[in-house]
Amino acid sequence: MPSPPRTARERLARPWPAAADRFVYFNNDPAGCAARDAAIAGVLFGLAALDPTATPEPDAMRVG
């Protein structure tokens, strides 16, 4: 079974041309996980050649 981030990456990549803009939103929470999750998504989308906007390195994001 594919991991959820990979599934999300594939769902974003398939229906639109490569140059199309895509918007992904993360709900923030008291621990700040949304910012870290967005950084991880940026890495995954970059690996899928979706050209994400600049995001910080996931390791630089502190949660908790």
N, C-alpha and C positions, 0 to 999 in steps of 0.2 A: 504494500500500500504506500503510495507516495506521501511525503510529508506535506502538511498544510501549506508552508511557504512555497514549495515547488508547485503545488496545485494552483495557488493564487498567481504565481508567476506565469504559468501556462495559460490560465484564464485571461490574464491581461495581454498576453502576447498574441493569441490566436485571432481574435475577431477584427483587429484593426491593422491598417498598414504600419510599417515600422516607424514612419515619421509622425504618426498621430500622437497627440498629447493624451496622457492618461493622468487621472488624479486619484490618489489613494489617501484616505483619511484614517487616522488612528485616534481612538478615544483616549484622552489622558486619564490618569488615575493618580491617587496620592503618592504612589511609589515612583512615578515618573517613567514607567515602562514603555509608554507610547513613543517617547523620543528614541529610546534604544531600539524598539521594534521598527521604527521608521528607518533608522540607520542600517539595520540588518536587511530590511526590504530593499534599500538602495543598493546594497552589495548584490543581492540576489537578482534584482532587475538589471543591473549592469552586466552580470554574468549571462543574462538572457539577451544581451545586446539591445536593451530597451532605452539606453541613454538617459539614466536618471539625472535629476538636478544634483547639485553638490550636496552631499550629506556627510556628517562627521563619521569617523571610524567607529564601529560599534563598541570597540574596547574603550573608547574615550567616554562613553556614556555611562554615567553612574546611576544606579537605581536604588531605591530604598530609602 
